[in-house]
Amino acid sequence: MDELLERAGRQLDCLRGASEQLSQISATSTCPGGHVTATVDGQGALTGLTFADSARTVDPAVLGDVIVATAARAAAQAFARRAALITQFNDELTELTRTE
């Protein structure tokens, strides 16, 4: 019984650690011209958007496209980090659930 409780505790610690790491994911991307920088959280939601002074010289329609593309690149980075953490969590949990 003690072994079962110990294993359950390790699994819970693993879950808490993964949850904490997932909640801290963010990613930032800057467009190639340096006009726009977008930051997103682990869900891909935009949490920051900054413009260089040079953004004033960009056509508004083009700037809109640049914003969307830059935010999408940041989201792709965040999703890749999230996928890597989930894979790591699954591997660790699989190891913890193995019975000897």
Backbone hydrogen bonds in HBPLUS format (Angstrom, degrees):
<---DONOR---> <-ACCEPTOR-->    atom                        ^
c    i                          cat <-CA-CA->   ^        H-A-AA   ^      H-
h    n   atom  resd res      DA  || num        DHA   H-A  angle D-A-AA Bond
n    s   type  num  typ     dist DA aas  dist angle  dist       angle   num
A0005-LEU N   A0001-MET O   3.00 MM   4  6.33 160.6  2.04 153.0 157.6     1
A0006-GLU N   A0002-ASP O   2.89 MM   4  6.08 155.2  1.95 147.6 154.9     2
A0007-ARG N   A0003-GLU O   2.92 MM   4  6.10 160.5  1.95 148.3 153.3     3
A0008-ALA N   A0004-LEU O   2.93 MM   4  6.14 159.8  1.97 148.4 154.3     4
A0009-GLY N   A0005-LEU O   2.94 MM   4  6.12 150.2  2.03 142.6 150.7     5
A0010-ARG N   A0006-GLU O   2.99 MM   4  6.31 153.8  2.06 148.2 154.8     6
A0011-GLN N   A0007-ARG O   2.93 MM   4  6.21 156.4  1.99 150.5 157.3     7
A0012-LEU N   A0008-ALA O   2.92 MM   4  6.13 156.2  1.98 146.1 152.6     8
A0013-ASP N   A0009-GLY O   2.92 MM   4  6.15 156.5  1.97 146.6 153.1     9
A0014-CYS N   A0010-ARG O   2.92 MM   4  6.14 152.8  2.00 144.4 151.9    10
A0015-LEU N   A0011-GLN O   2.93 MM   4  6.22 156.6  1.99 148.7 154.7    11
A0016-ARG N   A0012-LEU O   2.88 MM   4  6.13 162.5  1.91 152.8 157.4    12
A0017-GLY N   A0013-ASP O   2.91 MM   4  6.07 160.6  1.95 147.9 153.4    13
A0018-ALA N   A0014-CYS O   2.97 MM   4  6.20 159.5  2.02 148.2 153.7    14
A0019-SER N   A0015-LEU O   2.91 MM   4  6.09 160.7  1.95 150.7 156.2    15
A0020-GLU N   A0016-ARG O   2.92 MM   4  6.13 158.9  1.96 150.5 155.9    16
A0021-GLN N   A0017-GLY O   2.97 MM   4  6.20 163.6  2.00 150.1 154.5    17
A0022-LEU N   A0018-ALA O   2.85 MM   4  6.04 160.8  1.89 151.9 157.4    18
A0023-SER N   A0019-SER O   3.01 MM   4  6.18 151.6  2.09 144.4 151.7    19
A0024-GLN N   A0021-GLN O   3.16 MM   3  5.27 143.1  2.30  99.6 110.2    20
A0025-ILE N   A0022-LEU O   3.35 MM   3  5.51 167.7  2.36 106.9 110.5    21
A0027-ALA N   A0040-VAL O   3.05 MM  13  5.52 151.5  2.14 143.4 149.9    22
A0040-VAL N   A0027-ALA O   2.89 MM  13  5.52 156.7  1.95 156.6 164.3    23
A0029-SER N   A0038-ALA O   2.88 MM   9  5.47 156.7  1.94 156.1 163.9    24
A0038-ALA N   A0029-SER O   2.83 MM   9  5.47 159.4  1.87 162.5 165.7    25
A0031-CYS N   A0036-VAL O   2.92 MM   5  5.60 158.9  1.96 158.3 165.1    26
A0034-GLY N   A0031-CYS O   2.83 MM   3  5.17 153.2  1.90 114.5 123.7    27
A0052-ALA N   A0035-HIS O   2.84 MM  17  4.90 161.7  1.88 133.1 138.5    28
A0037-THR N   A0050-THR O   2.95 MM  13  5.22 155.5  2.01 149.0 151.3    29
A0050-THR N   A0037-THR O   2.88 MM  13  5.22 163.8  1.90 152.6 158.1    30
A0039-THR N   A0048-GLY O   2.86 MM   9  4.77 159.9  1.90 139.4 138.3    31
A0047-THR N   A0039-THR O   2.72 MM   8  5.53 169.3  1.73 144.3 148.0    32
A0048-GLY N   A0039-THR O   3.16 MM   9  4.77 140.5  2.32 139.0 131.0    33
A0041-ASP N   A0045-ALA O   2.93 MM   4  5.48 146.6  2.04 142.2 151.3    34
A0044-GLY N   A0041-ASP O   2.89 MM   3  5.26 161.1  1.93 115.2 121.0    35
A0055-ALA N   A0052-ALA O   2.92 MM   3  5.55 162.2  1.96 119.0 124.8    36
A0056-ARG N   A0053-ASP O   3.17 MM   3  6.01 164.7  2.20 122.2 125.8    37
A0057-THR N   A0054-SER O   3.11 MM   3  5.70 158.3  2.16 114.9 120.9    38
A0058-VAL N   A0055-ALA O   3.16 MM   3  5.33 162.5  2.19 107.8 113.2    39
A0062-VAL N   A0059-ASP O   3.01 MM   3  5.25 115.0  2.45 105.7 121.5    40
A0063-LEU N   A0059-ASP O   2.78 MM   4  6.00 160.8  1.81 160.6 167.4    41
A0064-GLY N   A0060-PRO O   2.91 MM   4  6.12 151.5  1.99 144.8 151.5    42
A0065-ASP N   A0061-ALA O   3.24 MM   4  6.54 156.3  2.30 141.4 146.7    43
A0066-VAL N   A0062-VAL O   2.90 MM   4  6.20 153.8  1.96 150.6 158.8    44
A0067-ILE N   A0063-LEU O   2.87 MM   4  6.14 156.6  1.93 151.8 157.4    45
A0068-VAL N   A0064-GLY O   3.09 MM   4  6.36 167.4  2.10 151.4 153.9    46
A0069-ALA N   A0065-ASP O   2.92 MM   4  6.12 167.3  1.94 152.0 155.8    47
A0070-THR N   A0066-VAL O   2.87 MM   4  5.93 158.4  1.92 148.9 155.1    48
A0071-ALA N   A0067-ILE O   2.94 MM   4  6.09 163.4  1.97 153.5 157.9    49
A0072-ALA N   A0068-VAL O   2.93 MM   4  6.08 151.9  2.01 145.5 153.9    50
A0073-ARG N   A0069-ALA O   2.98 MM   4  6.23 150.1  2.07 143.7 151.1    51
A0074-ALA N   A0070-THR O   3.09 MM   4  6.36 157.8  2.14 146.7 152.4    52
A0075-ALA N   A0071-ALA O   2.89 MM   4  6.14 156.5  1.95 147.2 154.0    53
A0076-ALA N   A0072-ALA O   2.91 MM   4  6.13 154.1  1.98 145.7 152.4    54
A0077-GLN N   A0073-ARG O   3.09 MM   4  6.35 152.1  2.17 144.6 151.6    55
A0078-ALA N   A0074-ALA O   2.97 MM   4  6.30 158.5  2.02 150.0 156.0    56
A0079-PHE N   A0075-ALA O   2.84 MM   4  6.07 160.0  1.88 153.8 159.1    57
A0080-ALA N   A0076-ALA O   2.98 MM   4  6.14 149.0  2.07 141.1 149.4    58
A0081-ARG N   A0077-GLN O   3.02 MM   4  6.32 156.3  2.08 148.8 154.8    59
A0082-ARG N   A0078-ALA O   2.89 MM   4  6.14 157.3  1.94 147.8 154.8    60
A0083-ALA N   A0079-PHE O   2.85 MM   4  6.03 158.4  1.90 146.4 152.0    61
A0084-ALA N   A0080-ALA O   3.01 MM   4  6.21 156.7  2.07 145.1 151.2    62
A0085-LEU N   A0081-ARG O   2.98 MM   4  6.25 157.0  2.03 149.4 155.4    63
A0086-ILE N   A0082-ARG O   2.93 MM   4  6.16 157.5  1.98 151.5 157.9    64
A0087-THR N   A0083-ALA O   2.92 MM   4  6.12 157.5  1.97 148.2 154.4    65
A0088-GLN N   A0084-ALA O   2.97 MM   4  6.16 159.7  2.02 145.7 151.4    66
A0089-PHE N   A0085-LEU O   2.83 MM   4  6.05 159.8  1.87 148.4 154.3    67
A0090-ASN N   A0086-ILE O   2.85 MM   4  6.05 164.5  1.88 151.0 155.0    68
A0091-ASP N   A0087-THR O   2.97 MM   4  6.19 158.5  2.02 149.2 155.0    69
A0092-GLU N   A0088-GLN O   2.91 MM   4  6.17 162.9  1.94 153.0 157.7    70
A0093-LEU N   A0089-PHE O   2.78 MM   4  5.96 165.0  1.80 157.5 162.0    71
A0094-THR N   A0090-ASN O   2.89 MM   4  5.97 155.9  1.95 144.4 151.2    72
A0095-GLU N   A0091-ASP O   3.05 MM   4  6.30 157.2  2.10 144.7 150.6    73
A0096-LEU N   A0092-GLU O   2.93 MM   4  6.23 152.7  2.01 146.7 154.6    74
A0097-THR N   A0093-LEU O   2.95 MM   4  6.12 136.5  2.14 145.7 156.6    75
A0098-ARG N   A0095-GLU O   3.43 MM   3  5.48 155.0  2.50  99.0 106.0    76
